[in-house]
Amino acid sequence: MLCEKCNQKPAVVFYKQTINGVTSSYNLCKNCASITGTQTGTGAPLNDLLKSFMLVKPPSPHAQIKTTCNFCRYTFDMIATSGKVGCAQCYTTFAPQLSASLRRIHGDRIYKDFAPLPPTPATPPSPPQINPINELRVQLKFAIATENYEQAATLRDQIKLLEGGTENVVQI
């Protein structure tokens, strides 16, 4: 694909822009992109954007003690320069310095929205397995307690069949 501006060199910068709901896309060569001021993937615009969000003021140069994150070894100067924290522990370590920026970005320094839902299990838990022999034994005890000896004899025979003992079992 050739550059849309000079129609001579291959396009290496693909730029899409939306203004008032109208989207325009441009395919430019490196020279035409630099002439129009379009960045060619240096990463500078993203860093500038992050810095502008943070708007962190570095500590005064005559500050004697420089706080360092114990986990990632970032200093507050590094956060102010890059616009990014080094790790999650930095939020705790540099809380006094970051609280104003977080309040400005998020509206408050504490997150007050919905908590994430707990993960759903892939398969629902299976119901506990009921041992049919134990179930028959419970019924047998109830039959004996209520003096229903015919049913008790039938239940006894069923238990013996399930346990594998077929001797002295009367099948009707």
Protein Blocks (a to p, Z undefined) as FASTA:
>chain_A
ZZfklomaccfbdcdddeehiacdddddfklmmmnopaehlommmmmmmmmmnopacddf
klmbacddfklopafklmmmnopafblmlmmmmmmmmmmmmmmmnopabdcbdcdddddd
fbdcddddddfklmmmmmmmmmmmnopaklmmmmmmmmmmmnopaghiacZZ
